[in-house]
Amino acid sequence: MSYLEEDNERAEKEKIKEEKIMLIETMNAEEERGNKKVGKHKKNKKKMMLTETAELVERQKSVEKDTSKKGNAVAENRGKEEEKQFLKEVAEGAGKEEINGVGPLGQKNQESDDGKADVRKHRKKKWLLEEAAKADRRGVCYLSRIAPQMDHVKLRHILSQYGEIQRIYLAPEDTTAKVRRKKAGGFRGQEFSEGWVEFTNKSVAKRVANLLNGEQMGGKKRSQFYFDLWNIKYLSKFKWDDLTEEIAYKNAIREQKLALEISAANRERNFYLAKVDQSRALSSIEERLKKKQKLPRLLGDNLQHPPSPKAPKVIRQFPQNKLFSDDATQNKPRLSIEVLAGVFGGS
């Protein structure tokens, strides 16, 4: 890259910055004056401001793309040259060692692999630092309401005219609401409850949120989002990593709850199956006992000669001698009734 090209790029960037500053100053001046005019004049001014911001962003994109392409080409050439020089030095060192009778071929290959690994690590570290710097410049906007039948493709198409967008995440609605809507005969597709949009530049994200919040989505009158309103807010000091961490935390809690519910359901199922097996075993025992009782009857009916009747039980009687006390009482002399009546004075 020549010095003239670098100077031209710097001048273009400075011009873009100056134009942005002038736009911000004009907006602040209008706000300070307390311009209370309502109607077409205000709407036309807002439209003009939005178009100017969109043009500035497009110009900045084109400049950044050109600079990035040139910078990447220069960096790649430098990296290739450094790698070639490094490999040459390694090869020369290995050749000298072989001449002196010190370095075997295995050691030479290992040193070259280590050199390549170091170059890769250096490149990766540089790329990570660049990505971290870009992430610090990005801004995130929060959408508290998503219009019906809108998805991430349509949202990107509408918002990309105001600034460059990196990532979009839309949270799906609850399953109960989806079932209720389907039963009522409404839209049968996927709808979303809230969303997050990441812009490449913080200032662009803040300006878009201030200009669009509470305004109509607009566009063509035939579009289904024409009368819907924007509910958008800029989240200061909020990064995309915070959102991913929160989503991962919620998913982990949900999986933990599901695991607890599944374990409880498995315990109940195992207890029920054990009781079922126990009842089956008891019923099979009862059936076996019944079969054993029915066997002799079935055998007696099937045989030609009926079985011999059972012999009656023999009850043996053993004669006993009479007691002496009974004989003594019978042979004992007794007084007559007349004598007793005379003694006791009876008539």
C-alpha positions in Angstrom: 0.0 0.0 0.0 1.5 3.4 -1.0 1.6 6.5 1.2 -0.8 8.4 -1.1 -3.5 5.7 -0.8 -3.2 5.8 3.0 -3.5 9.6 3.0 -6.6 9.4 0.8 -8.2 6.9 3.0 -7.5 8.9 6.1 -8.9 12.0 4.5 -12.1 10.1 3.5 -12.5 8.8 7.1 -12.0 12.3 8.5 -14.6 13.7 6.1 -17.1 11.0 7.2 -16.4 11.7 10.9 -16.9 15.5 10.3 -20.2 14.8 8.5 -21.4 12.6 11.4 -20.5 15.3 13.9 -22.4 17.9 11.9 -25.5 15.7 11.8 -25.4 15.1 15.5 -24.9 18.8 16.2 -27.9 19.7 14.0 -30.1 17.1 15.8 -29.0 18.5 19.2 -29.7 22.1 18.1 -33.2 21.2 16.9 -33.9 19.5 20.2 -32.6 22.5 22.2 -34.8 24.9 20.3 -37.8 22.9 21.4 -39.3 22.6 18.0 -42.9 21.6 18.6 -44.1 21.4 15.0 -46.0 18.2 14.3 -47.0 16.8 11.0 -45.5 16.2 7.6 -42.6 18.6 8.2 -41.2 16.6 11.1 -41.7 13.3 9.4 -39.9 14.5 6.3 -37.0 15.7 8.5 -36.7 12.3 10.2 -36.8 10.6 6.9 -34.0 12.9 5.6 -31.9 12.2 8.7 -32.4 8.4 8.3 -31.4 8.5 4.6 -28.3 10.6 5.4 -27.3 8.2 8.2 -27.8 5.2 5.8 -25.6 6.9 3.1 -22.9 7.6 5.7 -23.0 4.0 6.9 -22.7 2.7 3.3 -19.8 5.0 2.5 -18.1 3.9 5.7 -18.7 0.3 4.8 -17.1 0.7 1.4 -14.1 2.5 2.8 -13.7 -0.1 5.6 -14.0 -3.0 3.1 -11.3 -1.4 0.8 -9.0 -0.8 3.7 -9.6 -4.3 5.1 -8.9 -6.0 1.7 -5.7 -4.0 1.2 -4.6 -4.5 4.8 -5.3 -8.3 4.6 -3.4 -8.6 1.4 -0.4 -6.7 2.9 -0.6 -8.8 6.1 -0.8 -12.0 4.1 2.2 -11.1 2.0 4.2 -10.1 5.1 3.2 -13.3 6.9 4.2 -15.4 3.9 7.5 -13.7 3.6 8.2 -14.1 7.3 7.3 -17.8 7.1 9.5 -18.3 4.1 12.5 -16.6 5.8 11.9 -18.6 9.0 11.7 -21.9 7.1 14.9 -20.9 5.2 16.7 -20.2 8.4 15.5 -23.6 9.8 16.6 -25.4 6.7 20.0 -23.7 6.7 20.5 -24.6 10.4 19.5 -28.2 9.8 21.9 -28.4 6.8 24.8 -27.1 8.8 24.1 -29.5 11.6 24.0 -32.4 9.1 27.3 -31.2 7.6 28.9 -31.2 11.0 27.3 -34.6 11.7 25.0 -33.4 14.6 21.3 -33.2 13.5 19.5 -36.2 12.2 16.5 -35.9 9.7 13.9 -36.5 12.5 15.2 -33.5 14.5 15.1 -31.3 11.4 11.4 -32.2 10.6 10.4 -31.6 14.3 12.1 -28.1 14.3 10.2 -27.2 11.1 6.9 -28.3 12.5 7.5 -26.3 15.7 8.3 -23.2 13.6 5.0 -23.6 11.7 3.1 -24.1 14.9 4.6 -20.9 16.3 3.6 -19.0 13.2 0.0 -20.3 13.4 -0.2 -19.4 17.1 1.0 -15.9 16.3 -1.6 -15.5 13.6 -4.4 -16.8 15.8 -3.5 -14.5 18.6 -3.5 -11.5 16.3 -6.9 -12.5 14.8 -8.4 -12.9 18.3 -7.1 -9.5 19.4 -8.7 -7.9 16.2 -12.0 -9.7 16.9 -12.0 -8.5 20.5 -11.4 -4.9 19.4 -14.3 -5.2 16.9 -16.6 -6.7 19.6 -15.9 -3.7 21.8 -17.2 -1.3 19.1 -20.5 -3.2 18.6 -23.8 -2.3 20.1 -26.9 -4.3 21.0 -30.6 -3.2 20.7 -33.5 -5.0 22.5 -36.9 -5.5 20.8 -39.6 -6.1 23.5 -42.2 -7.0 20.9 -41.9 -8.8 17.6 -44.6 -8.2 15.0 -46.8 -11.3 14.0 -45.4 -13.4 11.3 -42.0 -11.7 11.4 -38.8 -13.7 11.4 -35.1 -12.9 11.5 -34.8 -12.6 7.7 -37.5 -10.0 7.4 -36.2 -8.1 10.5 -32.7 -8.0 9.0 -34.1 -6.8 5.7 -35.9 -3.9 7.4 -33.1 -2.8 9.8 -30.1 -3.3 7.5 -31.0 0.0 5.6 -30.2 1.9 8.8 -26.9 0.2 9.6 -24.8 -2.9 9.3 -26.1 -5.8 11.4 -23.9 -8.6 12.7 -26.2 -11.0 14.6 -30.0 -11.4 15.4 -31.6 -13.6 18.0 -35.3 -14.0 18.4 -36.8 -15.9 21.4 -39.6 -18.3 20.4 -43.0 -17.9 22.1 -44.4 -20.3 24.6 -45.9 -23.6 23.4 -49.2 -22.9 25.3 -49.7 -19.7 23.3 -48.9 -21.5 20.1 -51.5 -24.2 20.8 -54.1 -21.7 21.8 -53.5 -19.7 18.6 -53.8 -22.8 16.4 -57.0 -23.9 18.1 -58.5 -20.4 17.5 -57.7 -20.8 13.8 -54.8 -18.2 13.6 -51.3 -18.3 12.2 -50.0 -21.9 12.4 -46.3 -21.0 11.9 -43.6 -20.0 14.4 -43.9 -16.7 16.2 -41.4 -14.9 18.5 -41.9 -12.9 21.7 -38.7 -10.8 22.0 -35.4 -10.3 20.2 -31.9 -8.8 20.2 -30.1 -7.2 17.3 -26.3 -6.5 17.2 -25.0 -3.6 15.1 -21.3 -3.2 14.1 -21.2 0.3 15.5 -22.5 1.6 18.9 -23.4 5.1 17.7 -25.5 3.7 14.8 -27.3 1.3 17.2 -28.1 4.2 19.7 -29.3 6.5 16.9 -31.5 3.8 15.3 -33.1 3.0 18.7 -33.8 6.8 19.4 -35.3 7.4 15.9 -37.4 4.2 15.5 -38.8 3.7 19.0 -42.6 4.3 19.0 -42.7 4.9 15.2 -44.5 2.9 12.6 -42.6 0.2 10.7 -44.0 1.7 7.5 -42.8 0.6 4.1 -45.4 -0.2 1.5 -49.0 -0.1 2.5 -49.6 -3.5 1.2 -47.0 -5.0 3.7 -48.3 -6.8 6.7 -46.0 -4.8 9.1 -47.1 -1.3 7.9 -49.2 -0.4 10.9 -47.0 -2.1 13.6 -44.9 0.0 15.9 -41.3 -0.4 16.9 -40.5 -1.2 20.5 -36.7 -0.9 20.5 -34.2 0.2 23.1 -30.4 0.5 23.1 -28.7 -1.6 25.8 -25.6 0.3 27.0 -22.6 -1.7 28.3 -24.3 -4.9 27.0 -22.5 -7.4 24.8 -23.5 -10.4 22.8 -21.5 -12.7 25.2 -23.8 -11.6 28.1 -26.8 -12.8 26.1 -25.3 -16.2 25.2 -24.3 -16.7 28.8 -27.9 -16.0 30.0 -29.4 -18.4 27.4 -26.9 -21.1 28.3 -27.8 -20.7 32.0 -31.5 -20.9 31.3 -31.0 -24.0 29.1 -28.9 -25.7 31.9 -31.7 -25.0 34.5 -34.3 -26.4 32.1 -32.3 -29.5 31.5 -31.8 -30.0 35.2 -35.5 -29.7 35.9 -36.3 -32.2 33.1 -33.7 -34.7 34.5 -35.4 -34.4 38.0 -38.9 -35.0 36.5 -37.7 -37.9 34.4 -36.0 -39.6 37.4 -39.2 -39.2 39.5 -41.3 -40.6 36.6 -38.9 -43.6 36.3 -39.1 -44.3 40.0 -42.9 -44.3 39.8 -42.9 -46.6 36.8 -40.4 -49.1 38.4 -42.5 -49.2 41.5 -45.7 -49.9 39.5 -44.0 -52.6 37.4 -42.7 -54.3 40.5 -46.2 -54.4 42.0 -47.6 -55.7 38.7 -45.0 -58.5 38.7 -45.8 -59.4 42.3 -49.6 -59.6 41.6 -48.9 -61.8 38.5 -46.8 -64.1 40.7 -49.5 -64.4 43.3 -52.2 -65.0 40.7 -50.1 -67.8 39.1 -49.7 -69.4 42.5 -53.5 -69.4 43.0 -54.0 -70.9 39.6 -51.6 -73.7 40.3 -53.4 -74.5 43.6 -56.7 -74.6 41.8 -55.3 -76.9 39.1 -54.0 -79.3 41.8 -57.4 -79.5 43.4 -59.2 -80.1 40.1 -56.8 -82.9 39.0 -58.3 -85.8 40.9 -61.8 -85.0 39.6 -60.6 -84.8 36.1 -58.8 -88.1 36.4 -61.9 -89.8 37.9 -64.1 -88.6 35.0 -61.6 -89.6 32.3 -60.9 -93.2 33.6 -63.2 -96.1 32.5 -63.4 -97.7 35.9 -64.4 -95.2 38.5 -62.0 -95.0 41.4 -62.8 -97.1 44.5 -64.8 -95.3 47.1 -62.9 -94.1 50.1 -63.0 -96.4 53.2 -65.1 -95.0 56.0 -63.2 -93.9 59.1 -63.1 -96.6 61.8 -64.0 -95.3 65.2 -62.9 -97.7 67.9 -64.7 -97.9 71.2 -62.9 -99.1 74.2 -65.2 -100.5 77.1 -64.4 -99.0 80.5 -65.0 -100.4 84.0 -67.6 -98.7 86.3 -66.3 -96.5 89.0 -66.5 -97.8 92.6 -67.9 -94.5 93.9 -71.0 -94.8 91.8 -71.8 -98.4 93.2 -71.2 -97.2 96.8 -73.7 -94.3 96.5 -76.3 -96.6 95.0 -75.9 -99.4 97.7 -75.8 -97.0 100.6 -79.0 -97.2 102.9 -81.2 -94.2 102.8 -83.8 -92.9 105.4 -87.4 -92.9 104.3 -89.4 -89.8 103.9 -91.8 -90.7 106.7 -89.0 -91.0 109.2 -87.6 -87.7 108.2 -91.0 -86.0 108.4 -91.6 -87.3 111.9 -88.2 -86.1 113.1 -88.6 -82.6 111.6 -92.3 -82.3 112.6 -93.8 -82.5 109.3 -97.4 -83.7 108.8 
